[in-house]
Amino acid sequence: MITVRVPATSANLGPGFDALGLALGLYDEVEAELTGDRVQVSVEGEGEGELDLGEGHLVVRAMRKAFDRMGMEQPPGIRLHCRNRIPHARGMGSSSAAIVAGVLAARALGPAGGSGPGGSFSDGEVFALATEMEGHPDNVAPCLAGRLTISWTDHGGSPHMVKLTPHARIRPVVLIPSARLSTEAARGLLPKEVPHKDAAFNAGRSALLIAALTLQPENSLLMAATEDRLHQNYRAPALAGSADLVERLRAVGVPAVVSGAGPTVLVFSTPDTQDLIAPEVGNDWHIQQMDVDPDGANVQFPETR
């Protein structure tokens, strides 16, 4: 039996649509082993009593895909126990975490810890398969690597990433509502085309955000750097509470954005703004200060646990 630990993530970070991601210090854990008969899944925490407990479970589906990609014969049975802490359908990367956990579990449980007929299943192949299943790399990259990531897909369709270290003054705060929103529903609100000036605006803000998060975390820079014209306004009709909260926080000088597809709100808090957050947040929101996860997903074998 092996254990895979995967962090929550926040994507987009305001202007960095489908490119920027941040790993957060909140984790799902999956215990996995191969068995001789059937698929058995148990879940505690988020999704308990809701998720498929058989072949339809996302971790199982990811494991099956990885076994195929490694050229490994499908095992007849898989036993999983999932300890879920990442909120589902809240814009905190729960699906990416499940996919990454499944792919890494399959690699660890494969021959020689991931060596198949075609050789070892590399980190790049793990990233590619997880991105293929998720659809885009912005949550997958920080889940795998940790910290702050810039990800992109080349002309051949292969994903790539660069990992950066946020400045020590940056403390992510997530404001989590009880309401849910699927990524598919949020993406359905986006237009097929945007004005060139809006694209140029976001390109500049994304570059500024990297500088502000890593080199110069001044609040005035973070406020400018987290402005966005590509996705948040278009999604606002489905994110009325989130959009309103982001507007209220920004009005008092707090750099707030929608986390991923929402509805969670992400704040880049500094010592200058920590006391400004709570007065703007109502009882329907759970406020949680997070560390930035430094290392991303990891696999623990029995001798290392």
N, C-alpha and C positions, 0 to 999 in steps of 0.2 A: 504494500500500500504506500502511495506517495501523497503528499499534500501540496497543493498549488495555492499560493496567496497572490491575489491580484488587486491593484488599487483602483479606487474610483478615479474618474478623470473629468475635466471640464474642457470642452472644445470651443473653438472660435475666439473666445476671450474678447469679444467685442468685434473688432474689425477683421480678425484673421480667419475669415470664413473658410471652413474645410481645410485649414492649414495649420493653425496653432492649437496646441493642447497642453494641459497642465495636469500632472499626477498629484492626487490628493491622498492624505494619510487616513484613508478609510478603506477597509479591505473586506473582500469576500475570500473565503477559504473553501477549497474543494478537496476532499479526501477521495482518492480514486484507486481502484484495483480491478484487475481482470479476473473474471470468474468463469465457471464452466457452463452456465446455463442461460440466464436471462439478465435483462437490464433491471437494476433496482436503484431507484433514486430516492433519497430522503432529503428534505429541506427544512432548515430552521431559520427563522428570521424573515427577511423580506421574501415575499412570494410563497410563504408557507401556506398550504391549503389552496393555492391558486395555480401553481406551475404543473406542467406535465411531468409525470414521474416515470416515464418510459422513454421510448425512442425519440419522442418529440421534444425532450428537454434539450435546450440549446447547448449545454456542455456536451451531452451525448452526441448531438449532431456534429459538433466541431471535432470531437474525437473520431467519429466515423470518417469524416472528411480527411483528417490527418492520417489515419491508418491507410486509406486509399492512396493518398499522395505519397506516403512512404513505401508503397508497394507491399504493405503488410496484409496478411490474411485477416479478415475481420474476426475479432474474438466473439464467441457466442454470448458471452456475458460480461457486463460491466456493473460494478457497484460504486455508487457515488453517495457521499454525504456532503451537502452544501450548507455552509454557514454564511448566510447572506446578510450583509450590513449595508450594501450600496442600495439606495432607494431605486425602485423600478419606475421607468417612464417619467423620470424627473430631470433628465438632462445631465446625469452624472456618470454616464458611460457603463450602465449595468450590462447592456448587451455585449459591448466590447470586452468587458471583464469576463463574461461567461465564455465567449469565443476564445479569448486568449487562454483562459484556464483549460478549456477542452483541448486545444491544440498542444499546449505544453504538457498536459497530462498524457496525451497519446504519445508524444515524443519520448517522455520519460519511461513509459511502460512498454515501448517498442523494443525490438532486439538491440541489445547493447546500449540501452538508453537513447534510442533514436536512430540507430544505424540500420538501414534497410538494404535491399539489393543494389540500390543506386548510390549507396554511400550515406553519410550522416545527413540528417534533416537539419539544415543550418538555421541560424537565427534569421537570416534573410528569407529563407523559405517559410519559416514560422510567421514572420511579418507579412509576407505576401499572401499566405493562405488566410490569415486572420482578416486582412484588409479585403480580400475577395469576398469573404463571408459577410463582413460588416458593410461593405460598399464604398467606404472611404477611410483614409488612414488617420484622421485627426484625433480620434479617441484611442485607436489601437496603438499608435506610436508612444504616447506617454504611459499607457498601461504596460507596455513591454519594457520601456527604457527608464521611466521615471522622469522627474523634474519637468522642465519646460521643453517642448519639442516643436520643431517646424517640420512638417511632412509634406511631401508632394509625390505625384505619380509621373513617371517619365513617358515619353512618346510610345514606348512599348507596353505600357500599362503596369510597370513594376513600381512599387512604392519605395520611397526613401525617406530618411529622417536625419535631422541634426538635433542633438541634445544639448541644451544650455542650462546653466545654473541661475535661478532667480536670486536677486539680491537678498541678503539676510533680513532687510527691513520689511520685505513683502510678506504679509500674513494673509492667506486666503480665508475669507469667511463666506460660508454658503448659507443662504436663506431658503429653506426647503418648505414648500407648501404641502398640504395634504392632497391637493388635486394632481392628476396625472395628465400627461400629453405624450402621445406616441410621436417618434421622430418622423414617421411617414406622414402623419397628419400635418405636422409643422412644415415639412418640406413641400407639401402640396400647396401651400400658400405663397411660395416663392415664384416670382415672374421668370419667364424664360430669358428675358433680356433686361438689362439695366442701363441707365444712361452712362456714357463714357465718363462724365465728370464724377459720378458716384464711384465708379471703379477706381478712378485715379485718387479720389479722396481716401478710399479704404486702403489702397496700396501705401500711401504716405502714412496713414495712421498705424498700419501694421508694422512698418519699419520703426516708427517712433515707439510703439509699444515694446518691441524687443529691447530697445535702448533703455526705456524707462524701467522695465522689469529686471534687467540684468546689470545696468550700470548706474542709473541715475533715478532712483525711485522717489522723485519729488512729486507731491500730490498734484501740482499744477500740470506736470507732464503726463501723469497717469490719467488725469481727467481728459486731456486732449487726446491722448493715445487710445482711449477706450471708446471713442466716438465711432459710430458705424452707420452706413447707409445701404448695406447690401441685404440684410436679412431681418433685423429686429423689428423695424417698422412694418414690414410686410406681414410678420407673424403676430403682430400686436392684437389683431382681433381674436385670436385663439389664446392669447396670453394677457388678458386684460389686467388681472391682478399683478402679474409680473411686470408688465410694461409700466403700470402705475407706480409700483414700488421703485423700479429703476429710475423713473422720472423724479420721484420724491427724494431719493438718495442723492442723485446727481445735483438736484437743486440746492442741497446743503453742502456740496463739495465732496461727496463720496463717490469714487470711481466704481460704479456698479454696472454690470452687464447681465444679459441673460446667459445662463450656463448651457452651452450646447443648444439643443432645440427647446430647452425650457421644460417645465416652468420654474425650475430653481434659479435663483439670482445669485451671482457670484460678485463678491466685492474684493478688490485688492486693497486690503487694509494696511495702514501704516500707523505708527504711534500718534500721528496727528489727527487721524480720522476715527479711531476705534470708538470713542465716546459718542460719535455722531450717528452710529448705525441703529442702535436699539430704539431710540425715540421715534424713528420712522417706520418701525416694523410692528405690525399688529399681532394679535394672538394667534392668527391662522398660520403663522410662519415659525418654523423651528430654526433658531440661530445656532450655527455650529462653526467655531473657529477651527481651521485645519492647519496641519503642517503640510509642506510640500513633500511628497514621497520622493526620496532620493534615488531609488534603485529600480523601481518597477517590479514586475512580476518575478516571483522566484519559486523554485520547486525544492521541496524538502523530502529527502529520502529517509527511510526509517532510521538509519544510523546517525542522521544529522538533526533529527527532531529532539 
